[in-house]
Amino acid sequence: MADIYNLTDKVLQRLGVLGAEETSSDVDKDKALEGLKAAHYALSGEDLLRWTMSDIPDEMIDAYVSIAAFNVKNDFNAPVGAEIVGIAMKQVRNYVMAVKADAPAPVEFF
């Protein structure tokens, strides 16, 4: 599980503005966090959330980072295409459907 606050550097790396050994500025982290929160709220709007900002499943980290990178690309003049969001949303939908499939079926007794 991941916390949304721990994903900011991954977003900045995806945008190409932060190297592996570099330290991000507070301003850049704040912008990345805005993108991550927007990604979370977008998933909520699509009724795809089964987690909170504090317990993002490891399988969803890449999707969050991709959507967040797209959300803040203009702030960093980064060339991030819209197709990345479509791929990320498909990952999320597939994950949510798999989680639903694993859930026990409700039973009604008559």
C-alpha positions as CSV (number, residue, x, y, z in Angstrom):
1,M,0.0,0.0,0.0
2,A,1.1,3.5,-0.7
3,D,0.3,6.9,0.6
4,I,-0.5,9.6,-1.9
5,Y,2.1,11.9,-0.3
6,N,4.9,9.4,-1.0
7,L,4.2,9.3,-4.8
8,T,5.1,12.9,-5.6
9,D,8.7,12.1,-6.6
10,K,7.4,9.3,-8.9
11,V,5.2,11.8,-10.7
12,L,8.1,14.2,-11.1
13,Q,10.3,11.4,-12.5
14,R,7.6,10.4,-14.9
15,L,7.5,14.0,-16.2
16,G,11.3,13.9,-16.6
17,V,11.9,16.9,-14.3
18,L,13.5,14.8,-11.5
19,G,16.4,12.4,-11.8
20,A,16.8,9.3,-9.8
21,E,19.3,10.8,-7.3
22,E,17.9,14.3,-7.3
23,T,15.8,16.0,-4.6
24,S,12.6,17.7,-5.5
25,S,11.7,21.2,-4.5
26,D,8.7,21.8,-2.2
27,V,7.0,23.8,-5.0
28,D,7.4,20.9,-7.5
29,K,6.1,18.4,-4.8
30,D,3.1,20.6,-4.2
31,K,2.2,20.6,-7.9
32,A,2.7,16.9,-8.1
33,L,0.5,16.4,-5.1
34,E,-2.2,18.5,-6.7
35,G,-2.1,16.2,-9.7
36,L,-2.3,13.1,-7.5
37,K,-5.3,14.4,-5.6
38,A,-7.0,15.3,-8.9
39,A,-6.4,11.7,-10.0
40,H,-7.9,10.4,-6.8
41,Y,-11.0,12.6,-7.2
42,A,-11.4,11.7,-10.8
43,L,-11.4,8.0,-9.9
44,S,-13.9,8.8,-7.2
45,G,-16.1,10.6,-9.7
46,E,-16.0,7.4,-11.9
47,D,-17.1,5.3,-8.8
48,L,-13.8,3.4,-9.0
49,L,-12.4,3.9,-5.6
50,R,-12.1,1.0,-3.1
51,W,-9.3,2.7,-1.1
52,T,-8.3,6.0,0.4
53,M,-5.4,8.4,-0.3
54,S,-3.5,6.7,2.5
55,D,-3.8,3.1,1.3
56,I,-3.5,3.0,-2.4
57,P,-2.9,-0.5,-3.6
58,D,0.6,-1.2,-5.0
59,E,-1.1,-2.3,-8.3
60,M,-2.5,1.2,-8.7
61,I,0.6,3.2,-8.1
62,D,1.5,3.4,-11.8
63,A,-2.0,4.4,-12.8
64,Y,-2.0,7.2,-10.2
65,V,1.4,8.4,-11.3
66,S,0.4,8.4,-15.0
67,I,-2.9,10.3,-14.4
68,A,-1.2,12.8,-12.1
69,A,1.6,13.4,-14.6
70,F,-1.0,14.2,-17.3
71,N,-2.8,16.5,-14.9
72,V,0.2,18.7,-14.2
73,K,2.1,18.4,-17.5
74,N,1.5,22.0,-18.4
75,D,3.1,23.2,-15.2
76,F,6.3,21.5,-16.2
77,N,6.0,21.8,-20.0
78,A,6.3,18.0,-20.2
79,P,5.1,16.1,-23.3
80,V,2.6,13.7,-21.8
81,G,0.0,12.4,-24.2
82,A,-3.6,11.8,-23.4
83,E,-3.3,8.1,-24.2
84,I,-1.5,7.6,-20.9
85,V,-4.7,8.5,-19.1
86,G,-6.8,6.0,-21.1
87,I,-4.3,3.2,-20.3
88,A,-4.2,4.1,-16.6
89,M,-8.0,4.2,-16.4
90,K,-8.2,0.8,-18.0
91,Q,-5.7,-0.5,-15.4
92,V,-7.9,0.8,-12.6
93,R,-11.1,-0.6,-14.1
94,N,-9.5,-4.0,-14.5
95,Y,-8.2,-4.0,-11.0
96,V,-11.5,-2.9,-9.5
97,M,-13.4,-5.6,-11.5
98,A,-10.9,-8.2,-10.3
99,V,-11.3,-7.1,-6.7
100,K,-15.1,-7.3,-7.1
101,A,-14.8,-10.8,-8.6
102,D,-12.9,-12.0,-5.6
103,A,-15.4,-10.6,-3.1
104,P,-17.8,-13.1,-1.6
105,A,-21.3,-13.1,-3.1
106,P,-24.0,-11.8,-0.8
107,V,-26.5,-14.5,0.2
108,E,-30.2,-14.0,1.0
109,F,-32.0,-16.6,3.1
110,F,-35.7,-17.1,2.6
